[in-house]
Amino acid sequence: MFSLLKQSPKFTLTNQNYFRNFSNKTYDAIIVGAGSIGVPTSFQLQESGLKVLVIDQKASPGQGDNKCAIGGIRATHGNDSKILACIRSLEVFSTWEEKHGHNIEWLKGGYSFPCYREKEENDLKSLLPLQQGYGMKIDYISAQDIQELIPGINPKGLRGGTWSPDDGSASPMLSSFAFYKYAKELGVDFKFKEKVIRILKNENNKVVGVKTVKDTYSAPIVIDAAGSWSPQLMSTVGINIDLVPDSHEAAITEPTEKFFTPMVVDLRPGKGSKNVYFYQNGFGQLILCITPDPPIKGTNRQETSSFLPMISKRVISLMPRLKNLRYRRTWRGVYPMTPDGAPIMGWNKELKGLYMATGMCGQGFMCGPGLAQTIEHDINGNLNKDDKIILEFTNPYREYKGMEKIK
């Protein structure tokens, strides 16, 4: 069996004076990373009665790759784990303003996967029993229905497609701040502009806290929610994690009159891309993205000159009426990728007290609130049936079995 984690020489904390008289710096759990996983996990744990600290090297929450997300949130996945996690996430996003009073620009626009080839049609239809079995309102609809749902879509060769009306989108920036504000109200402590330089452990190989560039904090549990920075964090305790960042680019257009609601996902490969997906936000702007093929490995966030011509060609081919829209800007973010496109989530077996919650493969924003619930249940020993399904899929020690059909 190929293990996701490969152990190297272990770091041992020898100076036990670190924790002398640190009562105001002692917590039940420390989360490294104030992004799409770290912040929701913090308020879930704080709500359960734990004292939580979140540390991030950036100046404020959600300033890593969370702010590069385009905002899509769907339960339309190809495996039980992500479906269950994102059904929970959709509940959080769709009810957040009603429950907490923060406008996060939730838009119940749905998702549609139009099909032009038999392969995509067969793949999507094969997933319907699984998705509908979890109560999802999703079905395969006719080509005529797709044209009514997405006015102006190219009808040539259109075979039909799936439509899931309960999926949607929200603002990553506003959501991140809203989750942070709620966590602060509950009593979660946050330390910004403070890089963790080492996870600390004792002679019994148990987590005892973290050391940052500014201070030392004590806790029996440390949660790695550091995303693309996780390999460096794990190396401080001699753990190698099989996670390779790659970069994805996105764009936003000028606003126009709103004329369609769903996130449109074309799964056909094209030159330089595995797929293309876009939607129209509440302000009438189109937000567009592709999955690069081959992957662009690394953490380079500099925009490229090749992206706009490539995505424009793909989008105009799919929806010719968009050809006169002007772009406002482009940006680039990083996906912390695992070999099978699934998160790494669960207890580390080699270092007691280390919990891994990383490698979200570009889906941290949509999965975050749902996965945070499982993390809280796992840490407090209250796993339910759905949590166990999720953790089996995210097990850090699993064998890789290939990516899901609609990753």
C-alpha positions in Angstrom: 0.0 0.0 0.0 1.2 3.4 -0.9 1.1 5.7 2.1 0.2 9.4 1.8 2.5 10.2 4.7 6.2 9.2 4.8 8.1 9.7 8.0 11.5 11.3 8.2 13.7 12.0 11.2 11.7 13.4 14.1 12.1 16.7 15.8 12.0 16.6 19.6 11.2 19.5 21.9 13.9 19.5 24.6 13.3 22.9 26.2 10.3 22.3 28.4 10.6 25.9 29.8 8.5 27.0 26.8 5.3 26.6 28.7 6.3 28.1 32.1 3.7 30.7 33.2 1.9 30.7 29.8 -1.7 30.4 31.2 -3.0 33.1 28.9 -1.4 31.4 26.0 -2.8 27.9 26.6 -5.6 26.5 24.5 -7.5 23.3 23.9 -6.7 23.5 20.1 -4.5 25.6 17.9 -5.5 25.9 14.2 -2.7 26.9 11.7 -4.4 28.8 8.9 -7.3 31.3 8.9 -8.8 30.3 5.6 -11.7 28.3 4.2 -11.1 25.4 6.6 -9.5 27.0 9.6 -12.1 29.7 10.3 -15.2 27.5 10.1 -13.4 24.8 12.1 -12.6 27.4 14.8 -16.2 28.4 15.5 -17.4 24.8 15.4 -14.8 23.9 18.1 -15.5 27.0 20.1 -19.2 26.3 20.0 -18.5 22.8 21.4 -16.8 24.3 24.5 -13.2 24.2 23.5 -10.8 27.2 23.8 -9.4 27.8 20.3 -6.6 29.9 18.8 -6.1 30.5 15.1 -2.8 31.6 13.7 -2.1 33.0 10.2 0.9 34.6 8.7 -1.3 36.9 6.6 -2.8 40.2 7.9 -6.4 39.1 8.1 -8.6 36.0 7.5 -9.1 34.5 4.1 -6.1 36.2 2.6 -4.5 33.1 1.2 -6.1 31.1 -1.6 -9.6 31.5 -0.1 -9.8 35.0 -1.6 -8.9 33.6 -5.0 -11.9 31.3 -5.1 -14.7 32.2 -7.6 -17.4 31.4 -5.1 -19.2 28.3 -6.4 -20.8 26.0 -3.9 -22.2 22.6 -5.1 -23.2 19.3 -3.7 -23.1 18.0 -7.3 -20.1 15.7 -6.8 -19.2 12.2 -7.8 -18.7 10.5 -4.4 -20.6 10.2 -1.1 -18.0 12.2 1.0 -18.1 15.4 -0.9 -21.9 15.2 -1.4 -22.4 14.9 2.3 -19.9 17.6 3.2 -21.3 20.1 0.7 -25.0 19.4 1.6 -23.9 20.7 5.0 -22.0 23.6 3.5 -25.0 24.6 1.4 -27.1 24.7 4.6 -24.5 27.0 6.2 -24.2 29.4 3.3 -27.9 29.5 2.4 -29.0 30.3 5.9 -26.1 32.4 7.2 -27.6 35.8 6.7 -30.9 34.7 8.3 -29.2 33.2 11.3 -26.3 35.7 11.8 -27.2 38.8 9.9 -24.2 39.0 7.7 -24.7 39.5 3.9 -22.4 37.0 2.2 -24.0 37.5 -1.3 -25.5 34.0 -1.2 -27.1 33.3 -4.6 -29.1 30.2 -5.2 -28.4 30.0 -8.9 -27.9 26.2 -9.3 -25.3 24.3 -11.4 -25.8 23.0 -14.9 -23.5 20.6 -16.8 -24.4 20.8 -20.5 -23.4 17.8 -22.6 -22.2 17.7 -26.2 -20.6 14.3 -26.2 -21.8 10.8 -25.2 -19.0 10.5 -22.6 -20.1 13.4 -20.5 -23.7 12.4 -20.8 -23.1 8.8 -19.7 -20.8 10.0 -16.8 -23.3 12.5 -15.5 -26.3 10.1 -15.8 -24.4 7.4 -14.0 -24.0 9.6 -10.9 -27.7 10.6 -10.7 -28.7 7.6 -8.5 -26.0 8.4 -6.0 -26.8 12.1 -5.9 -30.6 11.7 -5.8 -30.1 9.0 -3.1 -28.9 11.8 -0.8 -32.0 13.9 -1.5 -30.4 16.2 -4.0 -32.8 17.9 -6.5 -30.9 17.0 -9.6 -31.9 15.5 -12.9 -30.8 15.2 -16.5 -32.9 17.5 -18.7 -33.3 17.9 -22.4 -31.4 20.1 -24.8 -34.4 22.3 -25.1 -34.6 22.7 -21.4 -30.9 23.5 -21.2 -31.4 26.3 -23.8 -34.2 27.8 -21.8 -32.1 27.6 -18.7 -29.0 29.1 -20.3 -30.2 31.4 -23.1 -27.7 31.8 -25.9 -25.9 28.5 -25.3 -24.7 26.9 -28.6 -27.4 24.4 -29.7 -25.2 22.6 -32.2 -24.6 19.1 -30.9 -26.2 19.8 -27.5 -27.5 16.6 -26.1 -29.0 17.9 -22.8 -27.4 18.2 -19.4 -27.8 18.0 -15.6 -29.5 20.7 -13.5 -29.2 21.0 -9.7 -31.2 24.1 -8.6 -30.1 24.0 -4.9 -26.4 24.7 -5.6 -25.2 28.3 -5.7 -22.5 30.8 -4.9 -21.4 33.3 -2.3 -18.7 35.9 -2.0 -15.5 34.3 -0.6 -14.4 37.7 0.8 -17.7 38.4 2.6 -18.1 34.8 3.8 -14.6 34.7 5.2 -15.1 37.9 7.2 -18.6 36.8 8.3 -17.2 33.5 9.6 -14.4 35.3 11.3 -16.7 37.8 12.9 -18.9 35.0 14.3 -15.8 33.1 15.6 -14.6 36.3 17.4 -18.0 36.8 19.0 -17.8 33.2 20.3 -14.4 33.9 21.9 -12.0 32.4 19.4 -8.6 34.1 19.6 -6.8 35.1 16.3 -3.2 35.9 15.8 -2.4 37.5 12.4 1.0 38.5 10.8 2.4 35.6 12.9 4.0 32.7 11.0 4.2 29.4 12.7 7.8 28.2 12.5 7.5 24.9 14.4 5.0 22.5 15.8 6.2 21.5 19.2 6.1 18.0 20.7 7.4 16.4 23.9 9.5 13.4 24.5 6.5 11.1 24.3 5.8 12.3 20.7 2.7 14.3 21.7 1.8 17.7 20.4 2.3 20.4 23.1 1.8 23.6 21.0 3.4 25.8 18.4 6.2 28.3 18.2 5.8 31.4 16.0 8.0 34.2 14.9 6.6 36.2 17.9 5.7 33.8 20.7 5.0 30.3 21.9 1.5 28.8 22.5 0.5 25.7 24.3 -2.2 23.1 23.3 -2.6 19.3 23.1 -4.1 19.6 19.6 -2.7 21.3 16.6 -4.8 21.4 13.4 -3.0 21.8 10.0 -5.3 24.0 7.9 -2.4 25.7 6.1 -3.3 24.6 2.6 -0.4 25.0 0.1 1.9 25.8 3.0 1.2 22.5 4.7 4.3 20.7 3.4 6.5 23.3 5.1 4.5 23.2 8.3 4.6 19.4 8.5 8.4 19.3 7.8 8.9 21.0 11.2 7.9 17.7 12.8 9.6 15.5 10.2 6.5 14.6 8.3 6.5 14.6 4.5 3.0 15.2 3.0 2.2 14.3 -0.6 0.7 17.6 -1.6 1.8 19.6 -4.6 0.4 23.1 -5.3 -0.7 24.1 -8.8 -2.1 27.4 -10.0 -5.4 28.3 -11.6 -6.4 31.6 -13.2 -9.8 33.3 -13.2 -11.4 36.4 -14.7 -14.3 38.7 -14.2 -16.2 40.8 -16.7 -18.0 44.1 -16.7 -21.6 43.9 -15.5 -24.5 43.3 -17.9 -28.2 42.6 -17.6 -28.7 39.3 -15.8 -29.9 36.6 -18.2 -28.9 33.3 -16.7 -28.7 31.8 -13.2 -26.6 28.6 -13.0 -22.9 28.0 -12.8 -22.3 26.5 -16.3 -19.7 23.7 -16.4 -18.5 22.3 -19.7 -16.5 19.2 -19.0 -15.1 18.8 -22.5 -11.3 19.2 -22.7 -9.8 21.9 -24.8 -6.4 23.2 -25.8 -4.7 24.0 -22.5 -7.7 23.1 -20.3 -9.6 20.2 -19.0 -12.9 22.1 -18.7 -14.4 25.6 -18.4 -16.9 27.0 -15.9 -18.5 30.3 -15.3 -21.6 32.0 -13.8 -23.2 35.4 -13.6 -23.1 37.0 -10.1 -25.7 39.1 -8.5 -24.2 42.3 -10.0 -24.4 40.9 -13.6 -20.7 40.2 -13.9 -19.5 36.9 -15.4 -16.8 35.1 -13.3 -14.9 32.5 -15.4 -12.3 29.8 -14.7 -10.7 26.7 -16.3 -8.7 23.7 -15.0 -5.3 23.9 -16.7 -4.1 20.9 -18.7 -1.3 20.1 -18.1 -1.3 21.4 -14.5 0.8 24.5 -13.8 2.7 23.3 -10.7 4.0 25.8 -8.1 2.7 28.7 -6.2 3.2 31.5 -8.8 0.3 33.9 -8.5 1.3 36.2 -11.4 -1.4 36.6 -14.1 -0.5 35.3 -17.6 -1.0 36.7 -21.1 -2.2 33.4 -22.4 -5.2 32.9 -20.1 -7.7 35.4 -21.6 -7.3 34.3 -25.2 -7.7 30.7 -24.2 -10.7 31.1 -22.0 -12.4 33.6 -24.4 -12.2 31.1 -27.2 -13.8 28.4 -25.1 -16.5 30.5 -23.6 -17.5 32.2 -26.9 -17.7 28.9 -28.6 -20.1 27.7 -25.9 -22.1 31.0 -25.7 -21.5 33.2 -28.7 -23.6 36.1 -27.3 -20.8 36.8 -24.8 -18.3 37.8 -27.5 -18.7 41.6 -26.8 -18.3 41.5 -23.1 -15.2 43.3 -21.7 -13.0 41.9 -18.9 -12.4 43.9 -15.7 -9.5 41.9 -14.3 -7.9 38.5 -13.9 -6.2 36.8 -10.9 -4.5 33.6 -10.1 -4.7 31.3 -7.1 -3.2 28.0 -5.9 -4.8 24.6 -5.5 -3.1 22.4 -2.9 -3.4 19.2 -4.9 -3.3 15.6 -3.7 -2.7 12.7 -6.2 -6.4 11.7 -6.2 -8.0 15.2 -5.8 -9.3 14.4 -2.4 -8.6 16.3 0.9 -6.3 15.0 3.6 -8.3 15.0 6.8 -7.9 13.0 10.0 -5.6 12.3 12.9 -1.9 11.8 12.2 -0.8 8.4 13.4 2.8 9.2 14.1 2.3 12.4 16.2 -0.4 12.3 18.8 -2.6 15.4 18.8 -1.8 16.5 15.2 -5.0 16.8 13.1 -4.7 17.2 9.4 -7.2 19.3 7.5 -5.5 20.3 4.2 -5.2 19.5 0.5 -8.6 20.7 -0.5 -7.7 20.7 -4.2 -9.4 24.0 -5.0 -12.7 23.1 -3.2 -12.0 24.4 0.3 -14.4 27.2 0.0 -17.4 25.0 -0.9 -16.4 22.1 1.4 -15.1 24.1 4.3 -18.2 24.6 6.5 -19.3 21.0 6.0 -15.9 19.5 6.7 -15.5 21.7 9.7 -18.5 19.9 11.3 -16.8 16.5 10.8 -13.5 17.9 12.3 -15.3 19.0 15.4 -17.1 15.7 15.8 -13.8 13.8 15.3 -11.9 15.9 17.8 -14.6 15.6 20.4 -15.3 11.9 19.7 -18.8 12.3 18.5 -18.6 10.9 15.0 -21.9 10.0 13.2 -22.5 7.8 10.2 -22.0 10.6 7.7 -18.7 11.7 9.4 -17.4 8.2 9.1 -18.1 8.2 5.3 -16.4 11.5 4.9 -13.3 10.4 6.9 -12.9 7.2 5.0 -12.6 9.2 1.8 -10.2 11.8 3.3 -8.1 9.3 5.3 -4.5 10.5 5.2 -3.3 6.9 4.8 -5.6 5.8 2.0 -4.6 4.3 -1.3 -5.0 6.6 -4.3 -7.7 5.3 -6.7 -8.1 8.1 -9.3 -10.2 11.3 -9.4 -13.9 11.5 -9.4 -15.8 11.9 -12.7 -16.8 15.5 -12.1 -13.8 16.8 -10.0 
